[in-house]
Amino acid sequence: DLIKGIKGRVYPVGRLDRDSEGLLILTDDGDLAQRLTHPSHAVPKTYRVTVRGEVSLQQLTDFREGVVLDDGEKTQPAGVQVHKQSEGKTVLHVTITEGKNREIRRICEVLGLEVMLLKRIAEGEISLGHLQPGEYRPLSEKEKETLLNGVGIPYVRKVKKSSAQKSATAAAYRNRRQRNTSEHERRFKKQFLK
């Protein structure tokens, strides 16, 4: 529903499983989407992870150093901070750069942590802010510049043309078209009307 009426292809940057929520960037730039999701660019993704119970120092250490998942692969080190701890639950801020399928849920499972809520709150320098589920907003020019430059794509700021510039551009286009038409006519006459 969010992309109805948009011409061209729209690429989601990454994915969220059905039990997760949060930030999802959409773009019409396939190269940008690929670079933001490919592990070689190491774009950090930060999640707010609410788990049942308390998290031990050993579990935090293992999370930070990487764990061997059920498929035998070891995860890259993750940034983990305890954001809040209250009776019966702990809220962690977890930052990863890999983005393996259901990576955080799988790490928590290996560590014996039960995930109650998983929400992506940032990707690179772009943060979810106070957007609620189903809400969206366009990126600011500064956010676009930061996102593109962060993955090695030069950012070209669009400059708004004044009315005079638009008129001059239109006039130049008409003149060029007339010249091209005249050249085509000359070629046609020379070739076929000898």
C-alpha positions, -999 to +999 in steps of 0.1 A: +000+000+000+029+024+007+043+022-028+011+024-049+015+049-077+053+049-077+067+043-112+097+020-116+111-006-094+113-002-056+139-022-036+136-029+001+169-026+019+170-058+039+141-076+054+122-080+086+107-113+095+070-114+104+077-114+141+099-082+139+091-046+133+109-013+127+129+006+101+128-006+065+143+016+039+128+016+004+147+029-026+145+030-064+183+027-066+192-010-069+230-003-065+223+015-032+200-014-020+227-039-028+255-020-011+235-014+020+226-051+024+259-067+013+281-077+043+312-064+026+300-028+032+295-035+069+266-011+073+255-012+110+219-022+118+208-015+153+179-034+170+161-029+202+157-064+216+135-072+245+143-105+262+126-123+290+145-123+323+180-110+331+210-112+308+242-125+324+277-110+318+287-142+301+258-140+277+267-104+269+303-113+263+294-142+240+270-119+221+298-094+216+324-119+206+302-139+182+286-173+186+284-205+166+248-208+151+228-239+145+242-242+110+278-242+123+287-207+112+301-182+137+286-147+137+307-116+135+311-096+168+281-075+177+278-043+196+255-050+226+244-026+254+219-031+281+194-003+276+170-010+304+165-038+329+133-043+348+116-071+366+111-099+342+128-084+311+159-068+297+160-044+268+192-046+247+205-024+219+222-048+195+243-036+165+253-060+137+268-056+103+262-091+087+224-095+085+222-133+083+187-146+082+170-142+116+206-136+130+196-119+163+169-144+171+192-173+163+220-158+185+195-153+214+183-189+210+219-202+212+225-181+243+192-193+260+175-159+257+138-157+248+130-128+225+098-110+234+102-080+209+127-073+181+126-039+165+151-024+140+157+012+152+186+023+129+204+015+097+237+033+092+230+069+103+192+066+096+171+061+127+135+052+131+128+080+155+092+082+167+076+066+136+048+042+145+041+009+126+027+017+092+040+053+092+067+064+068+086+095+058+110+106+030+147+109+038+161+144+042+188+155+017+214+152+045+203+116+052+204+107+015+239+122+013+251+103+044+236+070+032+251+072-003+285+084+008+286+058+035+286+030+008+309+048-017+283+063-040+288+100-047+258+122-038+247+148-063+224+174-047+195+183-070+194+221-075+160+237-080+159+258-112+144+293-111+117+302-136+142+320-158+165+290-158+135+267-167+125+291-196+161+292-209+164+254-207+131+251-227+142+276-253+176+259-257+158+226-261+135+240-288+164+256-307+184+223-306+154+204-318+148+229-347+185+226-357+183+188-356+151+188-376+167+212-402+198+189-404+176+159-409+156+177-436+189+187-454+201+151-453+168+138-465+167+163-494+203+156-504+197+118-504+163+115-519+156+147-538+185+149-562 
